[in-house]
């Protein structure tokens, strides 16, 4: 592909990321993206075979970049203690979701991901299989190890969704958080503090579940 075509393609992708992030897949139009990129509609159809092809490539590129910059294991070996692996997972997720070198939180490219989760496009199934499902399995395995043997898989899955939900809330609810706690700085400026809180809160919750399962019904926990 020559340099001119490559430049056109990159301009389209950059414009599409902004417009899809602001409007979502359904509301955004090819004409809006073409105008923002300074190209005609035919150029988008030539490079991406239409709106869905363009959107899928934008989403794939965005997710790939985030997971490459902030891998979920943060370089830890698979044999590291489960609590350390959970810390790496949470820190990488918070930095990926909220950080300026990741998806930039509510005011950045994370808007596109949040909109996709809330109002899915036809691209979601492919994205889930390629990026989300492997990381869900990783986190379930970590949580299952922390819960210990004999705990039902449903308990590990519930904990997994609770951990992820804490992180996502800060990307989805920034305007609400600003109204409720205007004295607090934006979460994007205190990502490590947030990650530490999510980790401690999650480990505490997992410990509480373990304690509750260790007490037999009617036992009362006494000697």
C-alpha positions as CSV (number, residue, x, y, z in Angstrom):
1,X,0.0,0.0,0.0
2,X,1.5,3.3,-1.0
3,X,2.1,6.2,1.4
4,X,-0.9,8.2,0.2
5,X,-3.3,5.3,0.7
6,X,-1.8,4.5,4.1
7,X,-2.2,8.2,5.2
8,X,-5.8,8.2,4.1
9,X,-6.5,5.0,6.0
10,X,-5.0,6.3,9.2
11,X,-6.9,9.6,9.0
12,X,-10.1,7.7,8.6
13,X,-9.3,5.4,11.6
14,X,-8.5,8.4,13.8
15,X,-11.6,10.3,12.8
16,X,-13.8,7.2,13.2
17,X,-12.4,6.5,16.7
18,X,-13.5,10.0,17.8
19,X,-16.9,9.9,16.2
20,X,-17.8,6.4,17.2
21,X,-16.6,7.2,20.7
22,X,-18.8,10.3,21.0
23,X,-21.9,8.9,19.2
24,X,-21.7,5.1,19.3
25,X,-22.0,2.7,16.4
26,X,-25.6,3.2,15.6
27,X,-25.8,7.1,15.7
28,X,-22.5,7.7,13.9
29,X,-22.6,8.0,10.1
30,X,-20.1,7.3,7.4
31,X,-20.6,10.9,6.1
32,X,-19.7,12.4,9.4
33,X,-16.5,10.3,9.6
34,X,-15.7,11.2,6.0
35,X,-16.0,14.9,6.6
36,X,-13.9,14.7,9.8
37,X,-11.2,12.7,7.9
38,X,-11.3,15.0,4.9
39,X,-12.1,12.2,2.5
40,X,-15.1,11.1,0.5
41,X,-17.5,8.3,1.4
42,X,-16.1,6.1,-1.4
43,X,-12.7,6.1,0.3
44,X,-14.2,4.6,3.5
45,X,-16.0,2.0,1.5
46,X,-12.8,1.2,-0.5
47,X,-10.6,0.8,2.6
48,X,-13.1,-0.8,5.1
49,X,-16.1,-2.1,3.1
50,X,-18.6,0.1,4.9
51,X,-19.5,1.3,8.4
52,X,-19.4,-2.1,10.2
53,X,-16.0,-3.0,8.7
54,X,-14.6,0.4,9.8
55,X,-16.1,0.1,13.3
56,X,-14.8,-3.4,13.8
57,X,-11.3,-2.3,12.8
58,X,-11.4,0.7,15.1
59,X,-12.5,-1.4,18.0
60,X,-10.0,-4.2,17.3
61,X,-7.1,-1.7,17.0
62,X,-8.2,0.1,20.2
63,X,-8.4,-3.1,22.3
64,X,-5.2,-4.6,20.8
65,X,-3.3,-1.4,21.7
66,X,-4.6,-1.3,25.2
67,X,-3.8,-5.0,26.0
68,X,-0.4,-4.7,24.4
69,X,0.6,-1.6,26.5
70,X,-0.9,-3.0,29.7
71,X,-0.9,-6.8,29.6
72,X,-3.1,-8.3,32.3
73,X,-0.3,-10.3,33.9
74,X,2.1,-7.2,34.0
75,X,5.0,-9.5,33.3
76,X,4.4,-11.8,36.3
77,X,5.1,-15.5,35.9
78,X,2.1,-17.8,36.0
79,X,3.4,-19.4,39.2
80,X,3.2,-16.1,41.2
81,X,0.8,-16.1,44.2
82,X,-2.8,-15.5,43.3
83,X,-3.0,-12.2,45.2
84,X,0.0,-10.8,43.3
85,X,-1.6,-11.9,40.0
86,X,-4.9,-10.2,41.0
87,X,-3.0,-7.0,41.8
88,X,-1.4,-7.1,38.4
89,X,-4.7,-7.7,36.7
90,X,-6.5,-4.8,38.5
91,X,-3.6,-2.4,38.0
92,X,-3.3,-3.2,34.3
93,X,-7.1,-2.9,33.9
94,X,-7.3,0.4,35.6
95,X,-4.4,1.9,33.7
96,X,-5.7,0.4,30.4
97,X,-9.2,1.7,31.0
98,X,-8.5,5.1,32.6
99,X,-4.9,6.1,31.8
100,X,-4.0,8.7,29.1
101,X,-1.7,6.1,27.5
102,X,-4.5,3.5,27.6
103,X,-8.2,4.3,26.7
104,X,-8.4,7.6,28.6
105,X,-11.4,7.0,30.8
106,X,-14.7,8.8,30.3
107,X,-13.2,11.6,28.2
108,X,-11.0,9.3,26.1
109,X,-11.4,6.3,23.9
110,X,-12.9,4.3,26.7
111,X,-16.1,6.0,25.7
112,X,-16.3,3.8,22.7
113,X,-15.8,0.6,24.7
114,X,-18.4,1.6,27.3
115,X,-20.9,2.5,24.6
116,X,-20.2,-0.9,22.9
117,X,-20.9,-2.7,26.2
118,X,-24.1,-0.8,26.8
119,X,-25.5,-0.9,23.3
120,X,-23.7,-3.7,21.4
121,X,-23.0,-3.6,17.7
122,X,-22.7,-6.7,15.5
123,X,-18.9,-6.6,16.2
124,X,-19.2,-7.4,19.9
125,X,-19.2,-11.2,19.6
126,X,-15.9,-11.2,17.7
127,X,-14.4,-8.8,20.2
128,X,-15.5,-10.9,23.1
129,X,-14.0,-14.1,21.7
130,X,-10.7,-12.4,20.7
131,X,-10.0,-10.2,23.7
132,X,-12.6,-10.4,26.6
133,X,-13.1,-14.1,27.1
134,X,-9.4,-15.0,27.5
135,X,-9.1,-12.3,30.2
136,X,-12.3,-13.4,31.9
137,X,-10.9,-17.0,32.1
138,X,-7.6,-15.6,33.6
139,X,-9.4,-13.6,36.3
140,X,-11.8,-16.5,37.1
141,X,-8.7,-18.8,37.6
142,X,-7.1,-16.3,39.9
143,X,-10.3,-15.8,42.0
144,X,-10.9,-19.6,42.1
145,X,-7.4,-20.0,43.5
146,X,-8.0,-17.4,46.2
147,X,-11.4,-18.9,47.1
148,X,-9.8,-22.4,47.5
149,X,-10.9,-25.8,46.4
150,X,-14.4,-26.9,46.6
151,X,-16.0,-23.5,46.0
152,X,-18.7,-23.5,43.3
153,X,-17.7,-22.0,40.0
154,X,-20.6,-19.6,40.3
155,X,-19.0,-18.0,43.3
156,X,-15.7,-17.4,41.4
157,X,-17.7,-15.9,38.4
158,X,-19.7,-13.6,40.7
159,X,-16.4,-12.3,42.3
160,X,-14.9,-11.8,38.8
161,X,-17.8,-9.7,37.7
162,X,-17.7,-7.7,40.9
163,X,-14.0,-6.9,40.4
164,X,-14.4,-5.9,36.8
165,X,-17.6,-3.9,37.6
166,X,-15.7,-1.7,40.2
167,X,-13.1,-0.7,37.5
168,X,-15.7,-0.1,34.8
169,X,-17.8,2.1,37.1
170,X,-15.2,4.8,37.2
171,X,-15.0,5.0,33.4
172,X,-18.8,5.0,33.0
173,X,-19.9,7.3,35.8
174,X,-17.4,10.2,35.8
175,X,-20.1,12.9,35.5
176,X,-22.1,11.5,38.4
177,X,-18.9,11.1,40.5
178,X,-18.0,14.7,39.8
179,X,-21.4,15.9,41.1
180,X,-21.4,13.6,44.1
181,X,-17.8,14.3,45.2
182,X,-16.7,17.5,43.5
183,X,-13.9,17.9,46.0
184,X,-12.2,14.7,44.6
185,X,-9.8,14.9,41.7
186,X,-10.7,13.1,38.5
187,X,-10.0,9.3,38.8
188,X,-7.7,9.6,35.8
189,X,-5.2,11.5,38.0
190,X,-5.2,8.8,40.8
191,X,-5.3,5.5,39.0
192,X,-2.9,3.8,41.3
193,X,-4.8,4.8,44.3
194,X,-8.0,3.5,42.7
195,X,-6.4,0.2,41.7
196,X,-5.1,-0.2,45.3
197,X,-8.6,0.3,46.6
198,X,-10.2,-2.1,44.2
199,X,-7.6,-4.7,45.1
200,X,-8.0,-4.4,48.9
201,X,-11.8,-4.3,48.6
202,X,-11.8,-7.3,46.4
203,X,-9.5,-9.3,48.5
204,X,-11.5,-8.5,51.6
205,X,-14.7,-9.6,49.8
206,X,-13.1,-12.9,48.7
207,X,-11.9,-13.5,52.3
208,X,-15.4,-12.9,53.6
209,X,-16.8,-15.4,51.2
210,X,-14.2,-17.9,52.2
211,X,-15.0,-17.3,55.9
212,X,-18.8,-17.7,55.3
213,X,-18.3,-21.0,53.5
214,X,-16.1,-22.4,56.2
215,X,-18.9,-22.1,58.8
216,X,-21.3,-25.0,58.5
217,X,-25.0,-24.2,58.6
218,X,-26.2,-24.1,62.2
219,X,-22.6,-24.2,63.5
220,X,-22.5,-20.5,64.4
221,X,-18.7,-20.5,64.1
222,X,-18.2,-21.3,67.8
223,X,-15.7,-23.7,69.3
